[in-house]
């Protein structure tokens, strides 16, 4: 791991919103119940170090979805609530780069390294991580600060949330990003 404070890595927290507490809507089973706590630790650390950070919020275009703008589920979870003046990126698709000014803001600040965490590992976290890697950022995905839900396969089979999480991480590690944990990230930047 080559993170250093001099390089000013940005923390990008993806969709850590109250709507993901509606387990049945998302598949009925979720892995990594400590993800929000770990993301909160990263956020606290980033603030202490004065490093750049971005809060990403999914604003579903389906008005009945938990993450739709105006619904309680659209709000950030308490562990990661932005402070006044912290950047919030609102998106309507999986990638935090599509239809937003995230790429421009990172380039404007000459940020070359990003650390990504959030919900869900196999959807918005994965898509944003892939695009960050494709844009040439040195990308780190924090496994224990991310989580996902059980998924149903195309033949109706059930895939447990932990398996979905682990296979999503395996697909990203070494090609689009380096998969790390919360402790490793903070130890590298101390």
HUWOZI-V705042 format. One record per backbone hydrogen bond with DSSP energy under -0.5 kcal/mol. NH is the residue of the N-H (numbers start at 1). CO is the residue of the C=O. E is the energy in kcal/mol with one decimal. If there is no record, write none. Layout:
NH;CO;E + NH;CO;E
//
This chain:
7;4;-1.2 + 8;5;-1.9 + 10;113;-2.4 + 11;52;-2.2 + 12;10;-0.5 + 12;115;-3.2 + 13;11;-0.6 + 13;54;-2.6 + 14;12;-0.6 + 14;117;-3.2 + 15;13;-0.6 + 15;56;-1.3 + 17;15;-1.9 + 18;75;-2.8 + 19;73;-2.6 + 20;17;-1.7 + 21;18;-2.3 + 22;19;-1.3 + 23;21;-1.9 + 25;22;-0.8 + 26;22;-1.1 + 26;23;-0.6 + 27;23;-1.0 + 28;23;-3.2 + 31;148;-1.9 + 35;32;-1.9 + 38;34;-2.7 + 39;35;-2.7 + 40;36;-2.5 + 41;37;-2.0 + 42;38;-2.3 + 43;39;-2.6 + 44;40;-2.6 + 45;41;-2.5 + 46;42;-3.0 + 47;43;-2.4 + 48;44;-2.3 + 49;45;-2.3 + 50;46;-0.8 + 50;47;-0.7 + 51;46;-2.2 + 54;11;-2.9 + 55;87;-2.7 + 56;13;-3.0 + 56;54;-0.5 + 57;89;-3.0 + 59;57;-0.5 + 59;91;-3.3 + 60;58;-0.6 + 60;67;-1.0 + 63;61;-0.8 + 65;62;-1.8 + 68;65;-1.8 + 69;60;-0.6 + 71;68;-2.1 + 74;71;-1.9 + 75;72;-1.7 + 77;16;-2.5 + 80;77;-1.7 + 81;78;-1.1 + 86;83;-2.4 + 87;53;-0.6 + 89;55;-3.5 + 90;88;-0.6 + 91;57;-2.5 + 98;95;-0.6 + 99;97;-0.5 + 100;97;-0.8 + 105;101;-2.4 + 106;102;-2.5 + 107;103;-2.5 + 108;104;-2.7 + 109;105;-1.8 + 110;107;-1.5 + 111;106;-2.6 + 112;7;-0.6 + 114;138;-2.3 + 115;10;-3.1 + 116;140;-3.2 + 117;12;-1.9 + 118;145;-0.7 + 119;14;-2.5 + 120;147;-0.7 + 121;147;-1.9 + 123;120;-1.1 + 125;120;-2.0 + 126;120;-0.7 + 126;121;-0.7 + 127;123;-2.9 + 128;124;-2.2 + 129;125;-2.4 + 130;126;-2.8 + 131;127;-2.1 + 132;128;-2.5 + 133;129;-2.4 + 134;130;-2.5 + 135;131;-2.3 + 136;133;-1.2 + 137;132;-2.2 + 138;112;-2.9 + 139;137;-0.9 + 140;114;-2.4 + 141;178;-2.0 + 142;116;-2.9 + 143;141;-0.9 + 143;180;-2.8 + 145;142;-1.1 + 146;143;-1.2 + 147;118;-1.4 + 150;29;-2.2 + 151;159;-2.1 + 153;157;-3.7 + 156;153;-1.9 + 159;151;-3.3 + 160;158;-0.6 + 164;160;-2.2 + 165;161;-2.7 + 166;162;-2.7 + 167;163;-2.6 + 168;164;-2.1 + 169;165;-2.3 + 170;166;-2.4 + 171;167;-1.9 + 172;168;-1.1 + 172;169;-0.6 + 173;169;-2.6 + 174;177;-3.0 + 175;172;-1.5 + 176;172;-2.3 + 177;172;-1.9 + 178;139;-2.2 + 179;177;-0.5 + 180;141;-2.7 + 185;181;-2.0 + 186;182;-2.2 + 187;183;-2.4 + 188;184;-2.1 + 189;185;-1.3 + 190;186;-0.8 + 190;187;-0.5
//
